[in-house]
Amino acid sequence: MIIAIDGPSGAGKSTLGKMLAKEFGLLYLDTGAMYRAAALAVTKAGVSLEDREKVAEIAENAKIELVGEPDSMRVLLDGEDVSAEIRTPDVATAASVVSTISDVRKIMVDHQRAIGESAENGCVLEGRDIGSVVFPNADIKFFLTAKPEARARRRFAEDQAKGRSTSYEATLAEINKRDERDVSRADSPLTIPQNATVIDTSELELKDVFELMADQVRKLSQSSTAV
């Protein structure tokens, strides 16, 4: 079973993706973490984000691994644990630029498909183009969205909890910038995949969104078993 979760930054994709993977015993793949790791590799190499050819070369040669359980997943870049480092605002900004490069997206999409297809019990993948590009024939597609202000509040609260120095205003501005990049990029822009269930999480509790999603997965599992 392949479950695709798409949506803008801060809509709850990662948290809900992990919850679904844990509930149904599926592999969890945070594709955004892969782009962040690639961006970190470029930054560490001292290469300009404007040098698209060099950026793509670094992304192709970087060894990016996601290991562990959904709740404690670690991201390794060339064998080094960079789980915390890729979550900084600077890396997030770099990742949103790197992800607009077509050659980088192709490399990542191929990698994501290989991981999803090889998952023994199925996989939950979350990102910006899972249901539209990576797995257009996914068994279930969700598109999570929320108002920018609601997403900024959540992200700001997360950053504060982790001791990161930022402000709500800066977080909201960054989310608006990322939204603009996501929907306007030429290759695989953020869009609602065909046949996706759209859920606005702005005013919903996390547990309620989870139950909406889990109910669909259960129904599919039951119908597959019946057949």
C-alpha positions as CSV (number, residue, x, y, z in Angstrom):
1,M,0.0,0.0,0.0
2,I,1.3,3.4,-1.0
3,I,-0.2,6.5,0.9
4,A,0.7,9.9,-0.5
5,I,0.5,13.0,1.7
6,D,1.0,16.4,0.0
7,G,0.6,19.9,1.1
8,P,2.3,23.2,1.9
9,S,4.8,23.7,4.7
10,G,3.4,23.5,8.2
11,A,0.1,21.8,7.3
12,G,0.9,18.7,9.5
13,K,2.2,16.3,6.9
14,S,5.1,15.0,8.9
15,T,3.3,14.5,12.2
16,L,0.3,12.8,10.6
17,G,2.4,10.7,8.2
18,K,4.4,9.3,11.2
19,M,1.1,8.6,13.0
20,L,-0.3,6.7,10.0
21,A,2.9,4.7,9.4
22,K,3.0,3.7,13.1
23,E,-0.7,2.8,13.2
24,F,-0.6,0.6,10.1
25,G,3.0,-0.8,10.3
26,L,4.2,1.0,7.2
27,L,7.5,2.6,6.2
28,Y,7.6,6.4,6.6
29,L,9.4,8.6,4.2
30,D,9.8,12.3,4.7
31,T,10.8,13.4,1.3
32,G,11.3,17.0,2.5
33,A,14.1,15.7,4.7
34,M,15.8,14.4,1.6
35,Y,15.8,17.8,-0.1
36,R,17.0,19.4,3.1
37,A,19.9,16.9,3.3
38,A,20.8,17.6,-0.3
39,A,20.7,21.4,0.4
40,L,23.0,20.8,3.4
41,A,25.4,18.9,1.3
42,V,25.5,21.8,-1.2
43,T,26.0,24.3,1.7
44,K,28.8,22.2,3.2
45,A,30.5,22.1,-0.2
46,G,30.5,25.9,-0.4
47,V,28.7,25.8,-3.7
48,S,26.4,28.6,-4.8
49,L,22.7,27.6,-5.0
50,E,22.7,29.5,-8.4
51,D,25.1,26.9,-9.9
52,R,22.4,24.5,-10.8
53,E,24.6,22.0,-12.6
54,K,27.0,21.7,-9.6
55,V,24.1,21.5,-7.2
56,A,22.6,18.6,-9.1
57,E,26.0,16.9,-9.2
58,I,26.3,17.2,-5.4
59,A,22.7,15.9,-4.9
60,E,23.4,12.9,-7.1
61,N,26.6,12.0,-5.3
62,A,25.3,12.6,-1.8
63,K,24.4,9.5,0.2
64,I,21.2,10.3,1.9
65,E,19.7,7.7,4.3
66,L,16.6,7.8,6.5
67,V,16.9,5.2,9.3
68,G,14.9,4.2,12.4
69,E,11.3,4.2,13.4
70,P,8.9,7.0,12.4
71,D,9.0,8.7,15.8
72,S,12.7,8.6,16.1
73,M,13.9,8.7,12.4
74,R,17.4,9.9,11.8
75,V,18.7,11.5,8.6
76,L,22.2,10.5,7.6
77,L,24.3,12.5,5.1
78,D,27.3,10.5,3.9
79,G,27.1,8.5,7.1
80,E,26.8,11.6,9.4
81,D,23.7,12.1,11.5
82,V,22.4,15.5,10.4
83,S,18.8,15.2,11.8
84,A,19.1,18.4,13.8
85,E,21.2,20.3,11.4
86,I,18.7,20.0,8.5
87,R,15.9,21.5,10.6
88,T,17.5,25.0,10.9
89,P,15.8,27.9,9.1
90,D,18.9,28.5,6.8
91,V,18.8,24.9,5.5
92,A,15.0,25.1,5.1
93,T,15.5,28.2,2.9
94,A,18.3,26.5,0.9
95,A,16.1,23.4,0.4
96,S,13.3,25.4,-1.0
97,V,15.7,26.8,-3.6
98,V,17.4,23.4,-4.4
99,S,14.0,21.8,-4.8
100,T,13.2,24.1,-7.8
101,I,16.1,22.5,-9.8
102,S,14.7,20.0,-12.3
103,D,17.7,17.7,-12.3
104,V,17.7,17.6,-8.5
105,R,14.0,16.7,-8.4
106,K,14.5,13.9,-10.9
107,I,17.3,12.4,-8.8
108,M,15.1,12.6,-5.7
109,V,12.0,11.3,-7.3
110,D,13.8,8.2,-8.6
111,H,15.2,7.6,-5.1
112,Q,11.8,8.1,-3.5
113,R,10.1,5.7,-5.9
114,A,12.8,3.0,-5.3
115,I,12.3,3.3,-1.6
116,G,8.5,3.2,-1.8
117,E,8.4,0.3,-4.2
118,S,10.8,-1.8,-2.1
119,A,8.9,-1.3,1.2
120,E,7.7,-4.7,2.2
121,N,4.5,-3.7,3.9
122,G,3.8,-0.5,2.1
123,C,4.9,3.1,2.6
124,V,3.6,6.5,3.7
125,L,5.4,9.3,1.7
126,E,4.9,13.0,2.4
127,G,6.0,16.0,0.5
128,R,4.9,18.4,-2.2
129,D,4.6,16.2,-5.3
130,I,4.0,12.6,-4.0
131,G,0.5,12.1,-5.4
132,S,1.1,14.1,-8.5
133,V,4.6,13.0,-9.6
134,V,6.3,10.4,-7.4
135,F,3.3,8.0,-7.1
136,P,0.4,9.3,-9.2
137,N,-1.2,5.9,-8.8
138,A,-0.9,5.8,-5.0
139,D,-3.6,3.7,-3.3
140,I,-4.6,6.7,-1.2
141,K,-3.9,10.4,-1.6
142,F,-4.3,13.1,0.9
143,F,-3.7,16.9,0.5
144,L,-3.4,18.7,3.8
145,T,-3.7,22.5,3.8
146,A,-4.2,25.3,6.4
147,K,-4.2,29.0,6.4
148,P,-0.6,30.5,6.4
149,E,-1.2,32.1,9.8
150,A,-2.2,28.7,11.4
151,R,0.8,27.0,9.8
152,A,3.2,29.8,11.0
153,R,1.8,29.5,14.6
154,R,2.5,25.8,14.6
155,R,6.0,26.1,13.1
156,F,6.9,29.0,15.5
157,A,5.8,26.9,18.4
158,E,7.9,23.9,17.2
159,D,10.9,26.2,16.8
160,Q,10.5,27.7,20.3
161,A,10.1,24.2,21.8
162,K,13.4,23.2,20.2
163,G,15.2,26.4,21.4
164,R,15.5,28.0,17.9
165,S,15.7,31.8,17.9
166,T,13.0,33.2,15.6
167,S,9.8,35.2,15.6
168,Y,6.2,34.5,14.5
169,E,6.5,37.3,12.0
170,A,9.7,35.9,10.5
171,T,8.1,32.4,10.4
172,L,5.0,33.7,8.6
173,A,7.1,35.6,6.1
174,E,9.2,32.5,5.4
175,I,6.1,30.3,5.0
176,N,4.6,32.8,2.5
177,K,7.9,32.8,0.5
178,R,8.0,29.0,0.4
179,D,4.4,28.8,-0.7
180,E,5.2,31.2,-3.6
181,R,8.2,29.0,-4.6
182,D,6.3,25.8,-4.3
183,V,3.3,26.9,-6.5
184,S,5.3,28.8,-9.1
185,R,8.3,26.5,-9.8
186,A,8.3,25.1,-13.4
187,D,9.0,21.5,-12.4
188,S,6.4,19.7,-10.2
189,P,4.7,22.7,-8.7
190,L,2.6,22.2,-5.5
191,T,-0.8,21.2,-6.7
192,I,-3.8,19.1,-5.5
193,P,-3.3,15.6,-7.0
194,Q,-6.1,14.0,-8.9
195,N,-8.5,12.0,-6.6
196,A,-6.9,13.3,-3.5
197,T,-8.8,13.9,-0.3
198,V,-8.4,17.5,0.7
199,I,-8.3,18.3,4.5
200,D,-8.0,21.9,5.8
201,T,-6.4,21.5,9.2
202,S,-6.6,25.1,10.2
203,E,-9.3,24.6,12.9
204,L,-9.0,20.9,13.4
205,E,-7.4,19.0,16.3
206,L,-4.5,16.7,15.3
207,K,-6.4,13.6,16.6
208,D,-9.4,14.4,14.5
209,V,-7.4,14.8,11.3
210,F,-5.7,11.5,12.1
211,E,-9.0,9.7,12.5
212,L,-10.3,11.1,9.2
213,M,-7.2,9.8,7.4
214,A,-7.0,6.5,9.3
215,D,-10.6,5.7,8.5
216,Q,-9.9,5.9,4.8
217,V,-6.9,3.6,5.2
218,R,-9.0,1.1,7.2
219,K,-11.7,1.1,4.6
220,L,-9.2,0.4,1.8
221,S,-7.6,-2.3,3.8
222,Q,-10.9,-4.0,4.5
223,S,-12.0,-3.8,0.8
224,S,-8.7,-5.2,-0.3
225,T,-9.0,-8.1,2.2
226,A,-12.6,-8.8,1.0
227,V,-11.4,-9.1,-2.6
